[in-house]
Amino acid sequence: MKLLLTSGGVTNAGIREALIGMLGKPFADSDALFVPTAQWGQPACSPQTVWRSTADRWDDDPGLVGLGWKSVGVLELTALPSLAQERWMPWVRDADVLLVDGGEARYLFTWMQQSGLAALLPELVDTVWVGVSAGSMVMTPRVGREFLDWQPDGPDDTLGLVDFSIFPHLDYPGWSGNTLEAARGWAERIPGRSYAIDDQTAISVVDGRVEVISEGHWEQFDR
């Protein structure tokens, strides 16, 4: 699986070009599935925010679904346990790209496991995973207690498909908990490598090669 781990989505030309390179073809020739599940675990999200993301109705923001895909479908992970795997797994295998929205990473992690999607990931060698915020963090080993909104006293481990952690939305306007100082404090409690990235930054992982793509601000931390 090819990973494009973003903070804010496909927000600039560099991230867009990286995604096209991963797909190996234009958006107009690519089939996408949008995963909104993480929003349900985030108290700041609501049915209205899920609709806005799914319908591409955020002001001045192309979002994930509005990039000009050949087709876009919605894959709601909380529904999958009620379906036979032979019904939904072909939808995932046939998709060129999974667009995984932000919200709460541990909630997303839990439903990736319960739905069976996490177990399917090793088979998706040619599929591109585009994560936004929690949709990126779920691929890391840990998210840090600062990002536990669904179960604040629970564990903070996630899938660990990459060997680094992510602090998203660095220096986001009005978010006092997302300053560089806060990111450095978070990194002190996260073993190994980690990155703080703003909404103009993404991390690509292809065949084990990690590359930061940025037209904004990011910091790398090593412990």
SVG drawing of the C-alpha trace seen along z (x, -y; Angstrom):
<svg xmlns="http://www.w3.org/2000/svg" viewBox="-26 -32 42 46">
<polyline fill="none" stroke="black" stroke-width="0.4" points="0.0,0.0 1.2,-3.5 0.6,-6.1 0.0,-9.8 -0.3,-11.0 -1.6,-14.6 -2.7,-17.0 -5.3,-18.9 -5.7,-16.9 -4.6,-17.7 -4.0,-21.4 -1.4,-22.4 0.3,-21.6 3.1,-19.5 0.8,-17.2 -1.5,-16.9 1.5,-15.9 2.6,-13.4 -0.8,-11.8 -1.0,-11.6 2.5,-10.0 1.3,-7.4 -1.8,-6.6 0.2,-6.5 -2.8,-8.0 -5.0,-11.1 -7.7,-11.5 -10.3,-11.3 -9.2,-7.7 -9.2,-6.6 -11.9,-5.1 -12.0,-6.4 -13.7,-5.3 -14.2,-7.9 -14.1,-6.8 -15.7,-9.3 -15.7,-6.9 -13.2,-8.8 -15.5,-11.8 -18.0,-9.9 -15.5,-9.5 -14.5,-13.2 -16.7,-15.4 -16.0,-18.4 -17.6,-16.6 -21.3,-16.1 -23.7,-14.7 -23.4,-18.1 -19.6,-17.9 -19.8,-14.3 -22.2,-15.6 -20.0,-18.5 -17.0,-16.2 -18.9,-13.6 -20.7,-16.1 -17.6,-18.4 -19.4,-21.4 -16.5,-23.0 -16.0,-26.6 -12.9,-27.3 -11.7,-23.7 -11.7,-21.0 -11.7,-18.4 -10.9,-14.8 -14.0,-13.9 -13.9,-17.0 -10.7,-16.3 -12.3,-15.1 -12.3,-11.3 -13.8,-8.9 -16.0,-7.7 -16.4,-8.2 -18.2,-5.9 -18.6,-6.1 -17.2,-3.3 -18.6,-3.5 -16.6,-1.1 -19.2,-0.9 -21.6,0.7 -19.3,3.4 -19.6,5.9 -23.3,6.3 -22.3,7.3 -20.8,10.4 -17.2,9.8 -17.7,11.1 -20.0,8.2 -17.8,5.3 -14.2,6.5 -14.5,6.4 -15.4,2.7 -12.1,2.0 -10.0,4.2 -11.4,2.5 -10.7,-1.0 -7.6,-2.9 -7.5,-5.1 -9.0,-5.2 -9.7,-8.7 -9.7,-8.5 -11.0,-11.5 -10.0,-13.0 -11.7,-12.8 -10.5,-10.6 -7.7,-8.1 -8.3,-5.5 -12.0,-5.4 -11.0,-4.8 -8.4,-2.2 -11.1,-0.3 -13.5,-0.2 -10.7,0.7 -10.1,3.8 -13.7,4.7 -14.7,4.2 -11.9,6.4 -10.4,3.6 -7.2,3.6 -6.7,7.3 -7.3,6.6 -4.6,3.9 -1.6,6.2 -3.4,7.4 -3.8,3.8 -0.3,3.5 -1.2,1.1 -3.9,-0.9 -3.2,-4.5 -4.2,-5.5 -4.8,-9.2 -5.2,-10.2 -6.3,-13.5 -5.3,-14.1 -6.7,-11.0 -6.8,-9.2 -3.0,-9.6 -2.3,-9.1 -4.1,-5.7 -1.2,-4.3 1.4,-5.2 2.4,-3.3 1.0,-5.9 -0.9,-9.1 -0.1,-10.4 -2.6,-11.1 -3.1,-14.7 -5.2,-13.2 -7.4,-10.8 -10.9,-12.4 -13.0,-9.3 -11.6,-7.4 -9.3,-9.8 -8.2,-7.2 -7.6,-4.5 -4.5,-3.3 -3.0,-5.5 -1.6,-2.8 -2.7,-2.5 -1.8,-0.3 1.9,-0.9 2.2,-0.4 4.8,-3.1 7.6,-3.6 6.9,-7.3 4.2,-9.3 2.4,-12.4 1.3,-15.6 -1.1,-17.3 -2.4,-20.8 0.8,-22.5 0.2,-26.2 -3.4,-26.0 -5.0,-29.4 -6.9,-29.6 -5.8,-26.2 -3.7,-26.8 -2.9,-23.1 -1.3,-22.8 1.7,-25.2 5.2,-24.1 5.9,-24.3 3.0,-21.8 4.3,-19.6 7.8,-19.5 6.2,-18.5 4.2,-15.8 7.3,-14.5 9.1,-14.1 6.5,-11.5 6.5,-9.6 9.3,-7.0 11.2,-7.0 10.8,-9.3 7.9,-11.7 6.8,-14.6 4.8,-17.8 3.1,-18.9 0.9,-21.7 -2.0,-21.7 0.3,-22.4 2.5,-19.3 2.2,-15.6 4.4,-12.5 4.5,-10.0 5.5,-6.4 6.2,-4.2 8.1,-0.9 9.4,-1.9 10.8,-5.3 9.6,-8.2 9.5,-11.7 8.1,-15.0 6.2,-17.1 5.7,-20.6 4.8,-24.1 4.4,-25.0 6.0,-24.2 7.1,-20.9 9.5,-19.6 11.1,-16.2 11.8,-14.9 13.9,-11.8 14.0,-10.1"/>
</svg>
